[in-house]
Amino acid sequence: MEGLAKHYGRVHALEDVTLDVRQGEIFGFLGPNGAGKSTLIRLLLGYLHPTAGRGSVLGLDIVRDSVAIRRRSGYLPGGIALDDGLSGLRLLDDLAALSGRPPVRRAAICEKLELTDRVLRRPIRDYSRGMRQKLGIVQALQHDPELAILDEPSEGLDPLMQRAFYEVLEGVRAAGRTVFFSSHVLSEVERVCDRVAIVRAGRLVALEDVAVIRAQRRRRVELRFDGPAPDLAGVEGAEDVRIDGGSLVCTLAGSPRAFLAAIAGSAVTDLVIEPARLEDAFLELYAGEEADEAAEATAAADGTGARS
Amino acid sequence: MSGVISLPLLRRTWRAQRVRVALVCAALATWGFLMPVIYATFGRQLASLLDTDIIPKPFLRLLGADPFSLVGAVALGWVHPIAIGLFVLFPIGLGAAAIAGERQRGTLEVILSRPISRRTLFSTHLVLLVGIAVLTVLAALAGTVAGSMAYGVTSEIDAGALMVLAVNTVLLLAALAAVTLAASASFDRLAAPVGIGIALLLLGYVLEILGTLWPDAAFLQPFSPFHYLRPLKVLGGNGDPADLAVLAAVAAIATAYGLWRFPRRDLAAPT
């Protein structure tokens, strides 16, 4: 998609989003509630019409070829609502018929998610929130779509079922299918996605491999030593160095190689480098954006027009 | 898959409605059966009341020129509020709920994630509503014929005229269904299309009755859809083809609007 935007009057729900999703990857679309994740998905599937920009899914134009896109994709809406009067099985059969494709993956997914025949024969009105979500996952994937678009898919699933769902996703990826996955749960994006786009207030603020984002983030380092403190001046990535007796605390960005070389000559008794978590990278990105916005607002208020 | 109508969607919606349709058809068949029965049992005694001037003239106008013939009894029963209420249950009730109701519940999301265009969805619902209208009208007609046969009065009513009445009624119901469905496709909440449907029904009915009882208000009658369903004239062989044309035109315009409007709407995430 290129420059995709959706405005509702003065409200810019999505602004100038440009990104591509590669075939066969699990792509995470990350952002807090109201950031524009669902808006983008709805644009891709033809529920909304773009205000500006253009996009294609599976090589098909999102405006002109919406029906053809939906023929080749599966969709799990956020907070899915299902027809309470039907049984789970009836609903899945109906939706498979509407897809025009046989539910070739239904049995395998149901088995993973512990949706037995007995459960599927019960009316949906008797289902718990988690069971409804599982049924939503099955309806999105049962016909083996080339592209699965999943909006907050693990919502309502207990930890065991979340793990089972991640295994389902692995199976989808192994079959060469593409998954576009929206979430505000950072840990699951980190766990299952190859690449991630981070959206904030309708704007894309990052688009990277999960591993790259992790590598870019600052990790907290704690070091204990005997004798003189290691000299970290000029060490690439090491900042905020604080020494207190036999203890050193700093932050470290990027590769730890230079840092490890710098402490090699010291009598290190203990070393803790926190794992790089996407959550921290996410929070850093948001904090950075907020700082930029605050600086812009201050500059505007000062009338200087200067930008930080 | 996304042709003019979607057969899987048609089957799904029909399955959800078929018991209700059967109940309404049974009720209309019973109602239709009662009219010849009432005529055969009480018609001649009631007709003698006409000579006594005990029935006010405006009410006679409301009932029609010949209320105590079989044709008059059938015509009266056909536009009785009970019959109208049963006839419009699906065109207005289901018509309003078909799209806006699913949208309000959130269940439209998974339907539209399938390879079905919004025009196909609209057309499928309209075809089903018209199909149900045909079934309900045929049920009422079957009841009327059965009642006439049971009481040996079939010779007093023309089968061809009954068929014209059926076509006339189906066209009225199709027009109501198309208007309500177009409203349903234009709103995210059920209340608006239900309101439009009920307003159309009540206002139309009141205008027609008012114009019949009060000659000074007769100019309002052409604004009522019920003005174009005149069973007494049709059964008397004096039906006006213009009535059918008006109803068909209303149905066509509402359908065209729905087919134009629905695909152009943004469907934001349900709240």
Interface residues (C-beta under 8 A of the other chain):
Chain A: S38 T39 R42 L45 G46 Y47 L48 H49 S66 V67 A68 R70 R71 S73 G74 Y75 P77 G78 G79 I80 A81 L82 D83 G85 D94 L95 A97 L98 S99 G100 G136 Q139 A140
Chain B: M1 S2 S6 P8 L9 R11 R12 A16 R105 G106 T107 E109 V110 I111 L112 S113 R114 P115 I116 S117 R264 D266 L267 A268 A269 P270
